[in-house]
Amino acid sequence: MRSLLRSALVPALLLSATYALPAVAQSQADLKARCEQLTSYFDRYGASRGENSDGARNHTRIAAGADCDHGQYAEGIASMETLLKNKGFEVPPAPNGLAQTPGR
């Protein structure tokens, strides 16, 4: 009885793991893209030509970039969203693969 149960359980587990892996990989790719989106957004709009701009030299920005580079996407995203809000920017929506209206 045990071997019958085991022989039915193992293929089912392997099959479910096979389908779960692409979802995890896609999720990591989405998080990486979001991290890059937010850091690029800040680099473009957070840096001014004025003397008091910290732009890409901002320590929070540097730490968030390091988090993203080391695969700690959630931490980098949270830091960048907080930084953007603190600097008075509207946080851009996450890309979802659908066409979006510019400016929203």
C-alpha positions in Angstrom: 0.0 0.0 0.0 2.8 2.4 0.9 4.7 1.8 -2.4 1.5 2.4 -4.3 0.9 5.7 -2.5 4.5 6.7 -2.9 4.5 5.9 -6.6 1.5 8.1 -7.2 2.7 10.9 -5.0 6.2 11.4 -6.4 5.1 12.1 -10.0 2.4 14.5 -8.7 4.9 16.4 -6.7 7.4 16.6 -9.6 4.6 17.8 -11.9 3.5 20.5 -9.5 7.1 21.7 -8.9 7.6 21.9 -12.7 4.7 24.2 -13.1 5.6 26.3 -10.0 9.2 27.1 -11.1 8.3 29.3 -14.1 5.9 31.3 -11.9 8.7 32.0 -9.4 11.2 32.9 -12.1 8.6 35.2 -13.7 8.0 36.8 -10.3 11.7 37.4 -9.8 12.0 38.9 -13.3 9.1 41.2 -12.6 10.6 42.3 -9.3 13.9 43.0 -11.0 12.3 45.0 -13.7 10.4 47.0 -11.1 13.6 47.7 -9.2 15.3 48.9 -12.3 12.3 51.0 -13.3 12.2 52.8 -10.0 16.0 53.5 -9.8 16.0 54.7 -13.5 13.0 56.9 -12.8 14.8 58.5 -9.8 18.1 58.8 -11.8 16.2 60.7 -14.5 13.9 62.9 -12.6 15.5 63.1 -9.1 18.7 64.6 -10.4 18.6 68.3 -11.2 21.4 70.5 -12.4 21.2 72.6 -9.2 23.9 72.6 -6.7 21.8 71.1 -3.9 20.7 68.0 -5.9 22.0 64.6 -4.7 20.5 62.7 -7.6 22.2 59.3 -8.2 24.6 60.1 -5.3 21.7 59.8 -2.8 22.7 57.2 -0.2 19.2 55.6 -0.2 19.3 55.3 -4.0 22.8 53.7 -3.8 21.7 51.2 -1.2 18.5 50.4 -3.2 20.6 49.8 -6.3 22.9 47.5 -4.4 19.9 45.6 -3.0 18.6 45.2 -6.6 22.0 44.1 -7.8 22.2 41.4 -5.1 18.7 40.0 -5.8 17.1 41.6 -2.8 14.4 43.2 -5.0 11.7 43.7 -2.3 14.0 45.7 -0.1 15.2 47.8 -3.1 11.7 48.5 -4.3 10.5 49.5 -0.8 13.5 51.8 -0.4 13.0 53.4 -3.8 9.2 53.9 -3.3 9.8 55.6 0.1 12.6 57.8 -1.4 10.4 58.9 -4.3 7.5 59.7 -1.9 9.8 61.6 0.4 11.2 63.6 -2.5 7.7 64.6 -3.6 7.4 62.3 -6.6 4.5 60.2 -7.6 5.6 56.6 -7.7 5.1 55.3 -11.2 2.8 52.3 -11.6 4.4 48.9 -12.0 4.5 47.7 -15.7 2.0 45.0 -16.3 2.6 44.1 -19.9 -0.4 46.0 -21.1 -0.4 49.3 -23.0 -0.6 52.2 -20.6 -1.7 55.8 -21.1 1.3 58.2 -20.8 1.2 60.3 -17.7 -0.8 57.9 -15.6 
